[in-house]
């Protein structure tokens, strides 16, 4: 076995071991960040934001069908729609 083959197998083994740990840590971080955000918001504000997100995602999906948006472009458009809704809601 050549050194290159050994290093390749070693790197693969490290990824197999480390990747689930990294993913679990990222999910836990997102959960904690979400809890901190929700702690400072009223129930009404939380519901309004969740509604805005659902609506923005649906709108982006429909725009994606019409404008041939895919993946990152569709996600970017959904974020823009949700941000516009939140700006309008905050100004009222």
Biopython code that builds the backbone (N, CA, C, O; Angstrom):
import numpy as np
from Bio.PDB.StructureBuilder import StructureBuilder

atoms = [
    (1, "UNK", "N", (0.853, -1.177, 0.000)),
    (1, "UNK", "CA", (0.000, 0.000, 0.000)),
    (1, "UNK", "C", (0.895, 1.236, 0.000)),
    (1, "UNK", "O", (1.798, 1.377, 0.825)),
    (2, "UNK", "N", (0.626, 2.091, -0.916)),
    (2, "UNK", "CA", (1.413, 3.301, -1.007)),
    (2, "UNK", "C", (0.970, 4.313, 0.037)),
    (2, "UNK", "O", (-0.119, 4.215, 0.603)),
    (3, "UNK", "N", (1.830, 5.277, 0.274)),
    (3, "UNK", "CA", (1.534, 6.314, 1.257)),
    (3, "UNK", "C", (0.275, 7.087, 0.868)),
    (3, "UNK", "O", (-0.537, 7.428, 1.728)),
    (4, "UNK", "N", (0.117, 7.360, -0.409)),
    (4, "UNK", "CA", (-1.039, 8.112, -0.881)),
    (4, "UNK", "C", (-2.336, 7.356, -0.591)),
    (4, "UNK", "O", (-3.327, 7.958, -0.177)),
    (5, "UNK", "N", (-2.334, 6.041, -0.808)),
    (5, "UNK", "CA", (-3.512, 5.232, -0.509)),
    (5, "UNK", "C", (-3.823, 5.245, 0.982)),
    (5, "UNK", "O", (-4.977, 5.371, 1.392)),
    (6, "UNK", "N", (-2.764, 5.110, 1.788)),
    (6, "UNK", "CA", (-2.952, 5.146, 3.238)),
    (6, "UNK", "C", (-3.535, 6.481, 3.692)),
    (6, "UNK", "O", (-4.479, 6.514, 4.481)),
    (7, "UNK", "N", (-2.974, 7.574, 3.196)),
    (7, "UNK", "CA", (-3.468, 8.898, 3.578)),
    (7, "UNK", "C", (-4.901, 9.111, 3.120)),
    (7, "UNK", "O", (-5.688, 9.747, 3.821)),
    (8, "UNK", "N", (-5.239, 8.598, 1.978)),
    (8, "UNK", "CA", (-6.605, 8.707, 1.474)),
    (8, "UNK", "C", (-7.580, 7.966, 2.392)),
    (8, "UNK", "O", (-8.628, 8.500, 2.754)),
    (9, "UNK", "N", (-7.231, 6.747, 2.760)),
    (9, "UNK", "CA", (-8.076, 5.978, 3.676)),
    (9, "UNK", "C", (-8.166, 6.641, 5.051)),
    (9, "UNK", "O", (-9.230, 6.666, 5.671)),
    (10, "UNK", "N", (-7.052, 7.170, 5.513)),
    (10, "UNK", "CA", (-7.020, 7.850, 6.810)),
    (10, "UNK", "C", (-7.929, 9.082, 6.801)),
    (10, "UNK", "O", (-8.697, 9.303, 7.738)),
    (11, "UNK", "N", (-7.836, 9.877, 5.738)),
    (11, "UNK", "CA", (-8.687, 11.070, 5.621)),
    (11, "UNK", "C", (-10.150, 10.675, 5.548)),
    (11, "UNK", "O", (-11.000, 11.328, 6.154)),
    (12, "UNK", "N", (-10.450, 9.623, 4.819)),
    (12, "UNK", "CA", (-11.830, 9.144, 4.716)),
    (12, "UNK", "C", (-12.362, 8.697, 6.081)),
    (12, "UNK", "O", (-13.501, 8.995, 6.440)),
    (13, "UNK", "N", (-11.540, 7.992, 6.821)),
    (13, "UNK", "CA", (-11.941, 7.536, 8.156)),
    (13, "UNK", "C", (-12.188, 8.726, 9.085)),
    (13, "UNK", "O", (-13.147, 8.726, 9.856)),
    (14, "UNK", "N", (-11.330, 9.730, 9.010)),
    (14, "UNK", "CA", (-11.527, 10.924, 9.838)),
    (14, "UNK", "C", (-12.846, 11.614, 9.497)),
    (14, "UNK", "O", (-13.570, 12.050, 10.392)),
    (15, "UNK", "N", (-13.154, 11.711, 8.215)),
    (15, "UNK", "CA", (-14.419, 12.328, 7.812)),
    (15, "UNK", "C", (-15.618, 11.528, 8.311)),
    (15, "UNK", "O", (-16.606, 12.098, 8.774)),
    (16, "UNK", "N", (-15.526, 10.214, 8.213)),
    (16, "UNK", "CA", (-16.626, 9.359, 8.672)),
    (16, "UNK", "C", (-16.855, 9.551, 10.169)),
    (16, "UNK", "O", (-17.996, 9.537, 10.631)),
    (17, "UNK", "N", (-15.804, 9.726, 10.907)),
    (17, "UNK", "CA", (-15.923, 9.908, 12.358)),
    (17, "UNK", "C", (-16.342, 11.336, 12.700)),
    (17, "UNK", "O", (-17.208, 11.534, 13.552)),
    (18, "UNK", "N", (-15.749, 12.324, 12.057)),
    (18, "UNK", "CA", (-15.948, 13.718, 12.447)),
    (18, "UNK", "C", (-17.235, 14.335, 11.906)),
    (18, "UNK", "O", (-17.839, 15.178, 12.570)),
    (19, "UNK", "N", (-17.658, 13.934, 10.727)),
    (19, "UNK", "CA", (-18.807, 14.590, 10.105)),
    (19, "UNK", "C", (-20.083, 14.504, 10.936)),
    (19, "UNK", "O", (-20.747, 15.528, 11.098)),
    (20, "UNK", "N", (-20.466, 13.346, 11.470)),
    (20, "UNK", "CA", (-21.676, 13.321, 12.312)),
    (20, "UNK", "C", (-21.566, 14.217, 13.548)),
    (20, "UNK", "O", (-22.554, 14.817, 13.971)),
    (21, "UNK", "N", (-20.378, 14.304, 14.118)),
    (21, "UNK", "CA", (-20.169, 15.151, 15.295)),
    (21, "UNK", "C", (-20.343, 16.617, 14.916)),
    (21, "UNK", "O", (-20.978, 17.377, 15.648)),
    (22, "UNK", "N", (-19.791, 17.013, 13.791)),
    (22, "UNK", "CA", (-19.909, 18.398, 13.331)),
    (22, "UNK", "C", (-21.363, 18.741, 13.014)),
    (22, "UNK", "O", (-21.839, 19.820, 13.369)),
    (23, "UNK", "N", (-22.061, 17.838, 12.356)),
    (23, "UNK", "CA", (-23.471, 18.075, 12.025)),
    (23, "UNK", "C", (-24.303, 18.196, 13.299)),
    (23, "UNK", "O", (-25.144, 19.088, 13.406)),
    (24, "UNK", "N", (-24.076, 17.316, 14.256)),
    (24, "UNK", "CA", (-24.819, 17.375, 15.521)),
    (24, "UNK", "C", (-24.549, 18.682, 16.254)),
    (24, "UNK", "O", (-25.471, 19.272, 16.817)),
    (25, "UNK", "N", (-23.310, 19.140, 16.257)),
    (25, "UNK", "CA", (-22.976, 20.403, 16.916)),
    (25, "UNK", "C", (-23.646, 21.578, 16.221)),
    (25, "UNK", "O", (-24.121, 22.500, 16.883)),
    (26, "UNK", "N", (-23.687, 21.552, 14.903)),
    (26, "UNK", "CA", (-24.337, 22.635, 14.160)),
    (26, "UNK", "C", (-25.837, 22.669, 14.439)),
    (26, "UNK", "O", (-26.409, 23.745, 14.612)),
    (27, "UNK", "N", (-26.469, 21.515, 14.484)),
    (27, "UNK", "CA", (-27.903, 21.458, 14.779)),
    (27, "UNK", "C", (-28.174, 21.956, 16.190)),
    (27, "UNK", "O", (-29.130, 22.700, 16.406)),
    (28, "UNK", "N", (-27.357, 21.563, 17.143)),
    (28, "UNK", "CA", (-27.527, 22.030, 18.519)),
    (28, "UNK", "C", (-27.348, 23.539, 18.601)),
    (28, "UNK", "O", (-28.093, 24.209, 19.316)),
    (29, "UNK", "N", (-26.384, 24.076, 17.890)),
    (29, "UNK", "CA", (-26.172, 25.528, 17.871)),
    (29, "UNK", "C", (-27.398, 26.242, 17.311)),
    (29, "UNK", "O", (-27.829, 27.257, 17.859)),
    (30, "UNK", "N", (-27.956, 25.724, 16.234)),
    (30, "UNK", "CA", (-29.154, 26.327, 15.647)),
    (30, "UNK", "C", (-30.341, 26.265, 16.610)),
    (30, "UNK", "O", (-31.115, 27.218, 16.706)),
    (31, "UNK", "N", (-30.481, 25.158, 17.311)),
    (31, "UNK", "CA", (-31.566, 25.046, 18.297)),
    (31, "UNK", "C", (-31.425, 26.090, 19.405)),
    (31, "UNK", "O", (-32.396, 26.751, 19.773)),
    (32, "UNK", "N", (-30.221, 26.229, 19.927)),
    (32, "UNK", "CA", (-29.995, 27.204, 20.996)),
    (32, "UNK", "C", (-30.207, 28.632, 20.513)),
    (32, "UNK", "O", (-30.794, 29.450, 21.221)),
    (33, "UNK", "N", (-29.732, 28.932, 19.315)),
    (33, "UNK", "CA", (-29.923, 30.272, 18.759)),
    (33, "UNK", "C", (-31.405, 30.554, 18.557)),
    (33, "UNK", "O", (-31.870, 31.662, 18.822)),
    (34, "UNK", "N", (-32.141, 29.564, 18.094)),
    (34, "UNK", "CA", (-33.581, 29.718, 17.898)),
    (34, "UNK", "C", (-34.290, 29.947, 19.233)),
    (34, "UNK", "O", (-35.187, 30.786, 19.321)),
    (35, "UNK", "N", (-33.902, 29.221, 20.251)),
    (35, "UNK", "CA", (-34.507, 29.397, 21.576)),
    (35, "UNK", "C", (-34.219, 30.787, 22.128)),
    (35, "UNK", "O", (-35.097, 31.413, 22.723)),
    (36, "UNK", "N", (-32.996, 31.274, 21.935)),
    (36, "UNK", "CA", (-32.657, 32.618, 22.413)),
    (36, "UNK", "C", (-33.465, 33.681, 21.687)),
    (36, "UNK", "O", (-33.926, 34.639, 22.307)),
    (37, "UNK", "N", (-33.639, 33.523, 20.393)),
    (37, "UNK", "CA", (-34.432, 34.478, 19.630)),
    (37, "UNK", "C", (-35.891, 34.468, 20.085)),
    (37, "UNK", "O", (-36.506, 35.522, 20.252)),
    (38, "UNK", "N", (-36.430, 33.283, 20.279)),
    (38, "UNK", "CA", (-37.840, 33.171, 20.670)),
    (38, "UNK", "C", (-38.089, 33.664, 22.087)),
    (38, "UNK", "O", (-39.188, 34.123, 22.398)),
    (39, "UNK", "N", (-37.089, 33.575, 22.943)),
    (39, "UNK", "CA", (-37.254, 34.008, 24.324)),
    (39, "UNK", "C", (-37.534, 35.504, 24.404)),
    (39, "UNK", "O", (-38.234, 35.955, 25.310)),
    (40, "UNK", "N", (-36.999, 36.269, 23.474)),
    (40, "UNK", "CA", (-37.181, 37.716, 23.494)),
    (40, "UNK", "C", (-38.350, 38.199, 22.663)),
    (40, "UNK", "O", (-38.500, 39.403, 22.457)),
    (41, "UNK", "N", (-39.191, 37.279, 22.176)),
    (41, "UNK", "CA", (-40.304, 37.667, 21.308)),
    (41, "UNK", "C", (-41.626, 37.241, 21.916)),
    (41, "UNK", "O", (-41.703, 36.253, 22.647)),
    (42, "UNK", "N", (-42.660, 37.998, 21.603)),
    (42, "UNK", "CA", (-44.003, 37.606, 22.046)),
    (42, "UNK", "C", (-44.511, 36.477, 21.152)),
    (42, "UNK", "O", (-43.982, 36.243, 20.065)),
    (43, "UNK", "N", (-45.524, 35.794, 21.619)),
    (43, "UNK", "CA", (-46.132, 34.708, 20.848)),
    (43, "UNK", "C", (-46.676, 35.231, 19.524)),
    (43, "UNK", "O", (-46.573, 34.572, 18.490)),
    (44, "UNK", "N", (-47.250, 36.415, 19.574)),
    (44, "UNK", "CA", (-47.806, 37.019, 18.364)),
    (44, "UNK", "C", (-46.715, 37.304, 17.331)),
    (44, "UNK", "O", (-46.906, 37.057, 16.140)),
    (45, "UNK", "N", (-45.573, 37.823, 17.784)),
    (45, "UNK", "CA", (-44.454, 38.091, 16.884)),
    (45, "UNK", "C", (-43.906, 36.792, 16.282)),
    (45, "UNK", "O", (-43.575, 36.738, 15.098)),
    (46, "UNK", "N", (-43.815, 35.756, 17.107)),
    (46, "UNK", "CA", (-43.330, 34.468, 16.615)),
    (46, "UNK", "C", (-44.250, 33.927, 15.524)),
    (46, "UNK", "O", (-43.784, 33.450, 14.490)),
    (47, "UNK", "N", (-45.547, 34.003, 15.760)),
    (47, "UNK", "CA", (-46.501, 33.514, 14.765)),
    (47, "UNK", "C", (-46.430, 34.336, 13.482)),
    (47, "UNK", "O", (-46.528, 33.782, 12.387)),
    (48, "UNK", "N", (-46.263, 35.631, 13.607)),
    (48, "UNK", "CA", (-46.176, 36.494, 12.425)),
    (48, "UNK", "C", (-44.933, 36.155, 11.596)),
    (48, "UNK", "O", (-44.997, 36.109, 10.368)),
    (49, "UNK", "N", (-43.820, 35.922, 12.263)),
    (49, "UNK", "CA", (-42.586, 35.580, 11.542)),
    (49, "UNK", "C", (-42.707, 34.218, 10.878)),
    (49, "UNK", "O", (-42.283, 34.044, 9.736)),
    (50, "UNK", "N", (-43.286, 33.250, 11.587)),
    (50, "UNK", "CA", (-43.470, 31.925, 10.986)),
    (50, "UNK", "C", (-44.394, 32.008, 9.772)),
    (50, "UNK", "O", (-44.152, 31.347, 8.762)),
    (51, "UNK", "N", (-45.451, 32.817, 9.866)),
    (51, "UNK", "CA", (-46.364, 33.003, 8.730)),
    (51, "UNK", "C", (-45.624, 33.649, 7.560)),
    (51, "UNK", "O", (-45.784, 33.236, 6.411)),
    (52, "UNK", "N", (-44.812, 34.666, 7.861)),
    (52, "UNK", "CA", (-44.056, 35.347, 6.805)),
    (52, "UNK", "C", (-43.104, 34.380, 6.108)),
    (52, "UNK", "O", (-42.963, 34.416, 4.886)),
    (53, "UNK", "N", (-42.462, 33.528, 6.871)),
    (53, "UNK", "CA", (-41.526, 32.568, 6.286)),
    (53, "UNK", "C", (-42.261, 31.571, 5.401)),
    (53, "UNK", "O", (-41.841, 31.311, 4.274)),
    (54, "UNK", "N", (-43.364, 31.011, 5.909)),
    (54, "UNK", "CA", (-44.128, 30.059, 5.098)),
    (54, "UNK", "C", (-44.620, 30.706, 3.809)),
    (54, "UNK", "O", (-44.528, 30.116, 2.733)),
    (55, "UNK", "N", (-45.146, 31.931, 3.928)),
    (55, "UNK", "CA", (-45.653, 32.642, 2.754)),
    (55, "UNK", "C", (-44.524, 32.943, 1.771)),
    (55, "UNK", "O", (-44.689, 32.780, 0.562)),
    (56, "UNK", "N", (-43.387, 33.378, 2.287)),
    (56, "UNK", "CA", (-42.251, 33.698, 1.422)),
    (56, "UNK", "C", (-41.740, 32.456, 0.695)),
    (56, "UNK", "O", (-41.382, 32.526, -0.481)),
    (57, "UNK", "N", (-41.706, 31.337, 1.383)),
    (57, "UNK", "CA", (-41.239, 30.100, 0.746)),
    (57, "UNK", "C", (-42.204, 29.691, -0.367)),
    (57, "UNK", "O", (-41.776, 29.318, -1.459)),
    (58, "UNK", "N", (-43.517, 29.762, -0.083)),
    (58, "UNK", "CA", (-44.498, 29.431, -1.126)),
    (58, "UNK", "C", (-44.369, 30.367, -2.321)),
    (58, "UNK", "O", (-44.411, 29.924, -3.469)),
    (59, "UNK", "N", (-44.212, 31.661, -2.051)),
    (59, "UNK", "CA", (-44.070, 32.637, -3.139)),
    (59, "UNK", "C", (-42.803, 32.359, -3.951)),
    (59, "UNK", "O", (-42.823, 32.413, -5.180)),
    (60, "UNK", "N", (-41.718, 32.067, -3.267)),
    (60, "UNK", "CA", (-40.466, 31.776, -3.969)),
    (60, "UNK", "C", (-40.593, 30.507, -4.807)),
    (60, "UNK", "O", (-40.050, 30.429, -5.909)),
    (61, "UNK", "N", (-41.310, 29.515, -4.282)),
    (61, "UNK", "CA", (-41.513, 28.290, -5.059)),
    (61, "UNK", "C", (-42.320, 28.592, -6.321)),
    (61, "UNK", "O", (-42.005, 28.085, -7.397)),
    (62, "UNK", "N", (-43.349, 29.408, -6.189)),
    (62, "UNK", "CA", (-44.148, 29.769, -7.361)),
    (62, "UNK", "C", (-43.323, 30.593, -8.340)),
    (62, "UNK", "O", (-43.402, 30.377, -9.549)),
    (63, "UNK", "N", (-42.535, 31.533, -7.833)),
    (63, "UNK", "CA", (-41.663, 32.314, -8.705)),
    (63, "UNK", "C", (-40.617, 31.426, -9.363)),
    (63, "UNK", "O", (-40.235, 31.644, -10.513)),
    (64, "UNK", "N", (-40.163, 30.429, -8.625)),
    (64, "UNK", "CA", (-39.188, 29.501, -9.180)),
    (64, "UNK", "C", (-39.739, 28.763, -10.379)),
    (64, "UNK", "O", (-39.021, 28.511, -11.347)),
    (65, "UNK", "N", (-41.009, 28.416, -10.317)),
    (65, "UNK", "CA", (-41.637, 27.750, -11.461)),
    (65, "UNK", "C", (-41.743, 28.704, -12.641)),
    (65, "UNK", "O", (-41.523, 28.315, -13.788)),
    (66, "UNK", "N", (-42.084, 29.964, -12.349)),
    (66, "UNK", "CA", (-42.262, 30.937, -13.430)),
    (66, "UNK", "C", (-40.940, 31.455, -13.979)),
    (66, "UNK", "O", (-40.758, 31.563, -15.192)),
    (67, "UNK", "N", (-40.020, 31.773, -13.075)),
    (67, "UNK", "CA", (-38.759, 32.406, -13.482)),
    (67, "UNK", "C", (-37.597, 31.427, -13.581)),
    (67, "UNK", "O", (-36.452, 31.839, -13.768)),
    (68, "UNK", "N", (-37.881, 30.135, -13.457)),
    (68, "UNK", "CA", (-36.840, 29.109, -13.548)),
    (68, "UNK", "C", (-35.785, 29.260, -12.457)),
    (68, "UNK", "O", (-34.605, 29.000, -12.692)),
    (69, "UNK", "N", (-36.208, 29.681, -11.256)),
    (69, "UNK", "CA", (-35.267, 29.792, -10.139)),
    (69, "UNK", "C", (-35.025, 28.402, -9.561)),
    (69, "UNK", "O", (-35.908, 27.544, -9.585)),
    (70, "UNK", "N", (-33.827, 28.193, -9.048)),
    (70, "UNK", "CA", (-33.508, 26.913, -8.429)),
    (70, "UNK", "C", (-32.585, 27.148, -7.242)),
    (70, "UNK", "O", (-31.824, 28.115, -7.211)),
    (71, "UNK", "N", (-32.661, 26.259, -6.278)),
    (71, "UNK", "CA", (-31.762, 26.232, -5.129)),
    (71, "UNK", "C", (-31.476, 27.569, -4.487)),
    (71, "UNK", "O", (-32.368, 28.184, -3.903)),
    (72, "UNK", "N", (-30.231, 28.028, -4.590)),
    (72, "UNK", "CA", (-29.816, 29.264, -3.909)),
    (72, "UNK", "C", (-30.601, 30.503, -4.346)),
    (72, "UNK", "O", (-30.884, 31.382, -3.532)),
    (73, "UNK", "N", (-30.946, 30.567, -5.619)),
    (73, "UNK", "CA", (-31.701, 31.736, -6.087)),
    (73, "UNK", "C", (-33.088, 31.769, -5.461)),
    (73, "UNK", "O", (-33.586, 32.824, -5.069)),
    (74, "UNK", "N", (-33.705, 30.585, -5.375)),
    (74, "UNK", "CA", (-35.039, 30.497, -4.781)),
    (74, "UNK", "C", (-34.979, 30.848, -3.294)),
    (74, "UNK", "O", (-35.848, 31.556, -2.786)),
    (75, "UNK", "N", (-33.959, 30.355, -2.604)),
    (75, "UNK", "CA", (-33.788, 30.645, -1.176)),
    (75, "UNK", "C", (-33.562, 32.145, -0.972)),
    (75, "UNK", "O", (-34.127, 32.743, -0.056)),
    (76, "UNK", "N", (-32.744, 32.741, -1.818)),
    (76, "UNK", "CA", (-32.483, 34.184, -1.727)),
    (76, "UNK", "C", (-33.776, 34.969, -1.922)),
    (76, "UNK", "O", (-34.033, 35.936, -1.205)),
    (77, "UNK", "N", (-34.576, 34.559, -2.879)),
    (77, "UNK", "CA", (-35.848, 35.260, -3.137)),
    (77, "UNK", "C", (-36.797, 35.101, -1.951)),
    (77, "UNK", "O", (-37.488, 36.055, -1.593)),
    (78, "UNK", "N", (-36.847, 33.938, -1.341)),
    (78, "UNK", "CA", (-37.701, 33.716, -0.165)),
    (78, "UNK", "C", (-37.267, 34.614, 0.985)),
    (78, "UNK", "O", (-38.111, 35.168, 1.689)),
    (79, "UNK", "N", (-35.972, 34.762, 1.181)),
    (79, "UNK", "CA", (-35.466, 35.635, 2.243)),
    (79, "UNK", "C", (-35.837, 37.085, 1.970)),
    (79, "UNK", "O", (-36.236, 37.809, 2.883)),
    (80, "UNK", "N", (-35.709, 37.512, 0.719)),
    (80, "UNK", "CA", (-36.070, 38.885, 0.357)),
    (80, "UNK", "C", (-37.553, 39.146, 0.627)),
    (80, "UNK", "O", (-37.912, 40.201, 1.150)),
    (81, "UNK", "N", (-38.404, 38.199, 0.277)),
    (81, "UNK", "CA", (-39.848, 38.358, 0.490)),
    (81, "UNK", "C", (-40.156, 38.437, 1.991)),
    (81, "UNK", "O", (-40.925, 39.296, 2.423)),
    (82, "UNK", "N", (-39.557, 37.541, 2.784)),
    (82, "UNK", "CA", (-39.791, 37.541, 4.232)),
    (82, "UNK", "C", (-39.286, 38.832, 4.868)),
    (82, "UNK", "O", (-39.945, 39.379, 5.752)),
    (83, "UNK", "N", (-38.130, 39.326, 4.433)),
    (83, "UNK", "CA", (-37.600, 40.567, 4.982)),
    (83, "UNK", "C", (-38.511, 41.746, 4.631)),
    (83, "UNK", "O", (-38.733, 42.629, 5.459)),
    (84, "UNK", "N", (-39.034, 41.758, 3.413)),
    (84, "UNK", "CA", (-39.936, 42.840, 3.016)),
    (84, "UNK", "C", (-41.194, 42.807, 3.879)),
    (84, "UNK", "O", (-41.679, 43.853, 4.310)),
    (85, "UNK", "N", (-41.720, 41.620, 4.131)),
    (85, "UNK", "CA", (-42.900, 41.504, 4.979)),
    (85, "UNK", "C", (-42.593, 42.016, 6.384)),
    (85, "UNK", "O", (-43.392, 42.754, 6.963)),
    (86, "UNK", "N", (-41.454, 41.635, 6.931)),
    (86, "UNK", "CA", (-41.106, 42.045, 8.291)),
    (86, "UNK", "C", (-40.917, 43.571, 8.367)),
    (86, "UNK", "O", (-41.295, 44.191, 9.361)),
    (87, "UNK", "N", (-40.335, 44.173, 7.323)),
    (87, "UNK", "CA", (-40.188, 45.628, 7.302)),
    (87, "UNK", "C", (-41.557, 46.306, 7.280)),
    (87, "UNK", "O", (-41.777, 47.286, 7.992)),
    (88, "UNK", "N", (-42.464, 45.792, 6.476)),
    (88, "UNK", "CA", (-43.813, 46.369, 6.400)),
    (88, "UNK", "C", (-44.528, 46.195, 7.737)),
    (88, "UNK", "O", (-45.171, 47.124, 8.226)),
    (89, "UNK", "N", (-44.418, 45.013, 8.324)),
    (89, "UNK", "CA", (-45.080, 44.751, 9.609)),
    (89, "UNK", "C", (-44.505, 45.643, 10.704)),
    (89, "UNK", "O", (-45.247, 46.116, 11.565)),
    (90, "UNK", "N", (-43.199, 45.879, 10.684)),
    (90, "UNK", "CA", (-42.556, 46.690, 11.718)),
    (90, "UNK", "C", (-42.942, 48.159, 11.583)),
    (90, "UNK", "O", (-43.006, 48.875, 12.582)),
    (91, "UNK", "N", (-43.200, 48.616, 10.361)),
    (91, "UNK", "CA", (-43.548, 50.024, 10.167)),
    (91, "UNK", "C", (-44.989, 50.325, 10.557)),
    (91, "UNK", "O", (-45.347, 51.485, 10.761)),
    (92, "UNK", "N", (-45.819, 49.286, 10.660)),
    (92, "UNK", "CA", (-47.234, 49.494, 11.048)),
    (92, "UNK", "C", (-47.420, 49.501, 12.510)),
    (92, "UNK", "O", (-48.543, 49.664, 12.988)),
]
sb = StructureBuilder()
sb.init_structure("model")
sb.init_model(0)
sb.init_chain("A")
sb.init_seg("    ")
for serial, (resi, resn, name, xyz) in enumerate(atoms, 1):
    if name == "N":
        sb.init_residue(resn, " ", resi, " ")
    sb.init_atom(name, np.array(xyz, "f"), 0.0, 1.0, " ", f" {name:<3s}", serial, name[0])
structure = sb.get_structure()
